Amino acid sequence: MLALAYSEKFIRIKQHTLFNTLDTTGQEAIRDIAMANRLTRQELQQIVDAAIDLEMWDEKSLVARWQELRQASRLQGREFKKWALRQLAGQLASLRDSTTLYHGQPRRQRPYRSRKIQLEQQPGARQIFGMCPVRSEKTLCCNLRTIDAVQNCGFGCSYCSIQTMYAGSNISFDQHFRDKLEAIDLDPDRHYHIGTGQSSDALVWGNRYNILEDMLQFARKWPQALIEFKTKSKNVDYLLHTDVPRNVVCSWSLNPDIIIRNEEHLTASLIERLTAARAVADRNIRVGFHLHPMLHYQGWGQDYSNLIALILERFQPEEVVFISFGALTFPRPILKKLRTYGIKSRINQTPMTANPEGKLTYPDPIKTQLFRHAYHAFTAWHGRVFFYLCMEEARFWDQSFGYRYPDNATMEAALMQSAWDKLPASA
């Protein structure tokens, strides 16, 4: 009777976990563990999450670990269960505290998405113009404005918050995008920094549905606005064959190739991104680079040094309007989403702590180490390119750059003045 009663309970509590994302073999093994140990809902969630994480990290499976614990202990019943769960938690903590190790090439795995993405046009009731969604008074912030040209992203970066913003895999283009751009009314007496790429990659779609054509026309209408196309793609063909206003900047988020291969699924390689940036710069269009998110893993120092060396080798400081750094930071719902994909990822196999917004990020010593290293590698460009931290508290500016701005408005003004001095006299 007890077994029957718990079997019914198990059917109920498993629905509150990611149990159904496990393969058939995994489900059967976890169910056996749950039945033998009468796991509570919270305990079952702990076991399921651990099983998924260990599979993602390509580590010894939870089932194998549980069997080892069973063989190593003479405890029985509730005492064994409590002891085994503590041991398991300790093993996972030890893996997170160890330096993350990426393989040169990720193992063959099932596709990042189970369904092919679909492009569609929708009426789009939402506003397209607003403040950067991660803007905060708790961090030293550039007060970026954003235009959402597209909703949802065709790429699959494991850490990206876009995947928690939209349901499904469809990519939505606003049918009334041009009209909404026309309705935006800026102050002609002030400068603006307006970015696209916060709700989807800015360039991967090219000029589909005339989104780039419309954005370039918007840039011509408002010459006092710095328009930034932020991307991880190599798709710059449209910009290379059209008239681009001087106030348009193309920027690339960059990471070492080992991170691109393992965590930035479907995106262009590092060399492809830099080659695209070089082609844009050769058209007298200014560029920017974002080392964001920087990741801490075994070999990170040399990898980021090599990446920065490529930038210094391929570009002149006069061509680069700004360079930003930022550490891995993501909202907690990303973890649940990531665990449903069935892919290999080590993005959460690391020590994490909460920042002022409650998002998960690295502890302070790791972040400071990352930023100092990158800034020092750019020594030749100090004073010639505007460097800043994105989504970071002011104290990291002091620790990394040796200075900080007193507030967001002052930081925004400094960035804008530096960028405006870099823009070409004509496109």
C-alpha positions in Angstrom: 0.0 0.0 0.0 2.8 2.4 0.8 4.4 1.8 -2.6 1.1 2.3 -4.3 0.5 5.5 -2.4 3.9 6.9 -3.2 3.6 5.9 -6.9 0.5 8.1 -7.1 2.4 10.9 -5.3 5.3 10.6 -7.7 3.1 11.1 -10.7 2.0 14.4 -9.2 5.3 15.8 -8.0 7.3 14.9 -11.1 5.1 17.4 -13.0 6.7 20.2 -11.0 10.2 19.2 -12.1 12.1 18.8 -15.5 11.6 15.0 -15.2 9.9 14.7 -18.6 12.9 16.3 -20.3 15.0 13.2 -19.4 15.4 10.4 -21.9 13.5 7.2 -21.2 16.5 5.5 -19.5 17.1 8.5 -17.3 13.4 8.7 -16.3 13.3 5.0 -15.3 16.5 5.3 -13.2 15.3 8.5 -11.5 11.9 6.9 -10.8 13.6 3.9 -9.2 15.6 6.2 -7.0 12.5 8.2 -6.0 10.5 5.1 -5.3 13.2 3.5 -3.2 13.9 6.6 -1.1 10.4 8.3 -1.1 11.8 11.5 -2.4 9.8 14.7 -1.7 9.0 17.2 -4.4 12.0 19.3 -3.5 14.3 16.3 -3.3 13.1 15.0 -6.7 13.8 18.4 -8.2 17.3 18.4 -6.8 18.0 14.9 -8.2 16.5 15.8 -11.7 18.4 19.1 -11.9 21.6 17.3 -10.9 21.1 14.6 -13.5 20.6 17.2 -16.2 23.6 19.3 -15.2 25.9 16.3 -15.0 24.8 15.2 -18.5 25.3 18.8 -19.8 28.8 19.0 -18.3 29.7 15.6 -19.7 30.5 14.2 -16.2 29.8 10.9 -14.5 26.0 10.4 -14.4 23.8 10.9 -11.4 22.7 7.3 -11.5 26.3 6.1 -11.4 27.1 8.4 -8.5 24.0 7.3 -6.6 25.0 3.7 -7.0 28.4 4.4 -5.7 26.9 6.2 -2.7 24.6 3.3 -2.0 27.6 0.9 -2.1 29.7 3.1 0.1 27.2 3.5 3.0 25.5 1.1 5.5 22.9 3.7 6.3 19.3 2.9 5.5 16.0 4.7 4.9 15.8 8.4 5.7 19.3 8.5 7.1 20.8 7.2 3.9 18.7 9.6 1.8 19.7 12.7 3.7 23.4 11.6 3.7 23.4 10.8 0.0 21.7 14.0 -1.0 24.3 16.0 1.0 27.1 14.0 -0.7 25.6 14.6 -4.1 25.3 18.4 -3.4 28.9 18.5 -2.3 30.1 16.7 -5.5 28.2 19.2 -7.7 29.6 22.1 -5.6 33.1 20.7 -6.1 32.6 20.6 -9.9 31.4 24.2 -9.9 34.3 25.3 -7.8 36.9 23.7 -10.1 38.1 25.6 -13.2 35.7 24.9 -16.1 37.4 22.8 -18.8 36.1 23.1 -22.4 37.0 20.6 -25.1 38.4 21.9 -28.3 35.4 20.7 -30.2 32.0 20.0 -28.6 30.8 16.4 -28.7 28.2 15.5 -31.4 24.8 16.3 -30.0 21.3 16.8 -31.1 20.4 20.2 -32.6 20.0 23.2 -30.3 16.4 23.5 -31.4 14.1 20.6 -32.1 12.0 22.7 -34.5 13.1 24.7 -37.5 12.6 28.4 -36.9 9.9 30.2 -38.9 10.0 33.9 -40.0 6.8 35.7 -39.9 5.3 39.2 -40.0 2.9 40.2 -37.2 0.9 43.4 -36.5 3.1 44.0 -33.5 1.1 45.8 -30.8 4.1 46.6 -28.6 6.3 49.7 -28.7 9.6 49.3 -30.5 11.5 52.2 -28.8 12.6 52.4 -25.2 15.5 52.1 -22.7 17.9 49.2 -22.7 16.2 46.4 -20.8 19.2 45.9 -18.5 19.6 49.6 -17.6 19.9 50.1 -13.9 20.8 52.8 -11.4 22.6 50.0 -9.4 25.2 49.8 -12.2 27.2 52.4 -14.0 25.2 52.5 -17.2 25.5 54.2 -20.6 21.7 54.9 -20.8 21.4 53.1 -24.1 18.1 53.4 -26.0 16.9 50.5 -28.0 14.8 49.8 -31.1 13.3 46.3 -31.4 13.4 45.6 -35.1 12.8 41.9 -34.6 11.6 39.7 -31.8 13.4 36.5 -31.0 16.8 35.4 -32.2 17.9 32.7 -34.7 21.1 32.0 -32.8 21.2 29.8 -29.7 23.7 31.2 -27.2 23.3 29.2 -24.0 23.5 32.2 -21.7 21.2 34.6 -23.6 18.2 36.1 -21.9 16.3 36.5 -25.2 15.3 32.9 -25.0 13.3 33.6 -21.9 11.5 36.6 -23.4 9.6 34.9 -26.3 7.7 31.6 -26.4 8.4 29.2 -29.3 11.0 29.4 -32.1 9.2 31.8 -34.5 11.0 35.0 -35.5 8.6 37.9 -35.6 9.0 41.0 -37.8 6.7 43.9 -37.1 4.4 44.7 -40.1 4.3 48.4 -39.0 8.0 48.8 -38.2 8.5 51.7 -40.7 5.4 53.6 -39.4 6.6 53.1 -35.8 10.1 54.4 -36.7 8.5 57.4 -38.3 6.5 58.1 -35.1 9.6 58.3 -32.9 10.2 61.9 -32.0 13.7 62.7 -30.7 15.0 66.0 -29.3 17.0 67.6 -32.1 19.2 69.4 -29.6 20.7 66.3 -27.9 22.6 63.3 -28.8 21.3 59.7 -28.5 22.9 56.3 -28.5 20.3 53.9 -29.9 21.0 50.2 -30.4 19.4 47.3 -32.2 20.3 43.7 -31.2 18.7 43.5 -27.7 15.6 41.6 -28.8 17.3 39.8 -31.8 20.6 39.9 -33.6 20.8 43.2 -35.6 22.4 41.9 -38.8 21.7 38.2 -39.2 18.5 38.9 -41.0 20.1 41.2 -43.5 17.5 43.5 -45.1 14.6 41.1 -44.8 11.3 43.0 -44.8 13.4 46.2 -45.4 14.4 46.4 -41.7 18.0 47.7 -42.5 16.7 50.1 -45.1 14.2 51.5 -42.7 16.9 51.8 -39.9 19.3 53.6 -42.3 16.6 56.0 -43.2 15.9 56.6 -39.5 19.6 57.4 -39.1 19.5 59.9 -41.9 16.4 61.6 -40.4 18.1 61.9 -37.0 21.8 62.7 -37.6 22.3 63.4 -33.9 21.5 59.8 -33.0 24.3 57.2 -32.9 22.7 54.0 -34.3 24.4 50.8 -33.3 23.9 47.5 -35.1 25.1 44.8 -32.6 25.7 41.4 -34.0 27.3 37.9 -33.8 26.8 37.3 -37.5 28.9 37.7 -40.6 26.0 39.0 -42.7 27.1 42.5 -43.7 26.5 42.3 -47.5 23.6 44.8 -47.5 25.7 47.4 -45.7 28.6 46.9 -48.2 26.4 47.7 -51.1 24.4 50.7 -49.9 24.9 54.2 -48.7 25.3 54.1 -44.9 25.0 57.3 -42.9 28.0 58.4 -40.9 26.2 58.0 -37.6 25.8 54.3 -38.0 28.2 52.0 -36.1 28.4 48.2 -36.4 29.5 46.3 -33.3 30.4 42.7 -32.7 30.1 40.7 -29.6 33.3 38.6 -29.4 34.5 35.5 -27.6 37.3 33.0 -28.1 36.4 30.3 -30.7 36.3 27.6 -28.0 33.4 29.5 -26.3 31.7 30.2 -29.7 31.8 26.5 -30.5 30.6 25.3 -27.1 28.2 28.0 -26.0 27.3 30.4 -28.9 25.5 27.9 -31.1 24.8 28.8 -34.8 26.7 32.1 -34.6 29.6 33.1 -36.9 33.1 32.1 -35.9 35.5 34.6 -34.4 37.4 35.0 -37.6 34.2 35.4 -39.6 33.0 38.1 -37.2 36.4 40.0 -37.5 36.4 39.6 -41.2 33.0 41.1 -41.5 34.0 43.9 -39.2 37.1 44.6 -41.3 34.9 44.7 -44.5 32.6 47.2 -42.8 35.5 49.4 -41.6 36.9 49.3 -45.2 33.7 51.0 -46.2 34.4 53.8 -43.8 31.8 52.6 -41.4 32.9 52.8 -37.7 32.9 49.6 -35.7 32.8 48.6 -32.0 33.6 45.4 -30.0 32.0 43.9 -27.0 33.9 41.3 -25.0 30.6 40.3 -23.4 30.0 38.0 -21.8 33.5 37.2 -20.8 33.8 33.6 -19.4 36.2 32.2 -16.9 37.5 28.7 -17.8 40.8 26.9 -18.1 43.0 28.8 -20.5 40.8 31.9 -20.6 43.7 34.3 -20.1 45.6 33.2 -23.2 42.5 32.9 -25.3 41.4 36.4 -24.6 44.9 37.7 -25.1 44.9 36.1 -28.5 41.5 37.5 -29.4 42.6 41.0 -28.4 45.8 40.6 -30.4 43.7 39.9 -33.5 41.7 43.1 -33.0 44.9 45.2 -32.5 46.4 43.6 -35.6 43.4 44.1 -37.9 42.1 47.5 -36.9 43.3 51.0 -36.2 42.0 52.8 -33.1 40.6 55.5 -35.3 38.2 53.0 -36.7 36.9 51.8 -33.4 34.4 53.9 -31.5 34.2 51.8 -28.3 35.1 48.5 -26.6 33.1 47.1 -23.7 33.7 44.3 -21.2 31.1 42.4 -19.2 31.1 39.2 -17.3 28.7 36.3 -17.7 25.4 37.4 -16.2 22.0 35.9 -16.7 18.6 35.8 -15.0 17.7 32.6 -13.1 15.0 31.4 -15.6 17.9 30.8 -18.1 19.0 27.8 -16.1 15.6 26.1 -16.3 15.4 26.9 -20.0 18.9 25.6 -20.6 18.1 22.4 -18.9 15.3 21.6 -21.3 17.5 21.8 -24.5 19.4 18.5 -24.1 22.7 20.0 -25.2 26.2 20.0 -23.9 27.0 23.2 -22.0 29.2 24.2 -19.1 27.8 27.7 -18.7 26.5 26.9 -15.2 29.4 24.8 -14.1 31.0 27.7 -12.3 30.7 29.5 -9.0 27.9 32.1 -9.3 26.5 34.8 -7.0 23.6 37.3 -7.2 24.2 40.8 -8.5 22.1 43.8 -7.3 19.3 42.9 -9.8 19.2 39.3 -8.5 20.8 37.9 -11.7 23.5 35.3 -11.5 27.1 36.3 -12.2 30.7 35.6 -11.2 32.0 36.4 -7.7 33.9 39.7 -7.6 37.5 38.4 -7.7 36.8 36.5 -10.9 35.2 39.5 -12.6 38.0 41.9 -11.6 40.5 39.4 -12.9 38.7 39.2 -16.3 38.4 42.9 -16.7 41.9 43.8 -15.7 43.4 41.3 -18.0 41.4 42.5 -21.0 42.0 46.2 -20.3 45.8 45.6 -19.9 45.9 43.6 -23.2 44.5 46.8 -24.9 47.2 49.0 -23.4 48.2 50.3 -26.8 44.7 51.8 -27.3 44.3 53.4 -23.9 43.3 57.0 -24.4 42.6 56.3 -28.1 39.4 54.2 -27.8 36.6 54.5 -25.3 36.5 51.5 -22.9 33.6 50.8 -20.6 32.0 48.1 -18.5 28.5 46.9 -19.4 26.0 45.9 -16.6 28.6 46.2 -13.9 28.7 48.1 -10.6 30.9 51.2 -10.3 33.4 49.6 -8.0 34.6 47.3 -10.9 35.5 50.5 -12.9 37.9 51.5 -10.1 39.3 48.0 -9.8 39.7 47.5 -13.6 40.3 50.9 -15.1 41.5 52.9 -12.1 38.6 55.4 -12.5 34.9 55.7 -12.6 32.3 58.2 -13.7 30.2 59.8 -10.9 26.8 58.8 -12.5 25.1 57.3 -15.5 24.5 60.7 -17.2 28.2 61.6 -17.0 29.2 58.2 -18.4 26.7 58.5 -21.2 28.0 62.0 -22.1 31.6 60.8 -22.2 30.8 57.8 -24.4 28.9 60.0 -26.8 31.6 62.7 -27.0 34.2 60.1 -27.7 32.1 58.3 -30.3 31.1 61.5 -32.1 34.8 62.5 -32.4 35.4 59.2 -34.2 32.6 59.4 -36.8 33.8 60.0 -40.4 33.2 63.4 -42.0 31.0 61.6 -44.5 29.8 58.1 -45.2 
